[in-house]
Amino acid sequence: VSQSRYIKGDTGPAGSIGPTGVQGPQGPKGEGGIYPTVYFCQCTLKDPVQNITSTLNTINFKPQIDPISGTLDINNWYDTNNQIFLPTVAGYYLITLNTYWDVSSNIYTNISAIIVKSNRLSPNNYNYVQFDNTLHTTSDIGDSFLSVNGTKIIYFDGKNDYIFFQAYSSKGSGHAYLIGDKASSVQNLGLRTFFSANILFCGGITGPTGFQGIPGTSCIVTGK
């Protein structure tokens, strides 16, 4: 009886590489916008007192220093040399100006605090908002000190828009002074002449692009 024997042949060569698989989906887009708590500024009067005359006086400020967190102008938006606030992030800002006055030596006076907006490309064009307090004598307010303050929403383009602050005193006699934080006559009254700026809405800023999806894998077809 004859017997047949089957001998296994050699393995064939490897097949060609198959097509690349479908690329994975793109990752989700990063969160848009910015964190408003980072974009703020608060400044106080540069000196303990500033004499205000009957002409328009630029109010001299300096960034407030918090004993724990440090400067309250972390973005360096307040220019103390030119006394202007020039933010580099576009958006609407809530501007608060508070002026605290010593009018104890005045008989008649009209005092004003002013926010002035301008642009570096056209610095002679101004828009302003003015806050006033008119009194006939110091007895009208029952004190030698008073505040003139207000708030305004202002848009900044993040490049050239800026604001500065002015004060005016039309006095019959004596002097009117702005009071800062270190004035000995009002040591315990807390923050006095200051301004603050806080961003409300921002424009032109989006979140980062999400991570790229993982590429599909390739497959290899082996010979038979």
Disulfide bonds with the S-S distance in Angstrom:
none
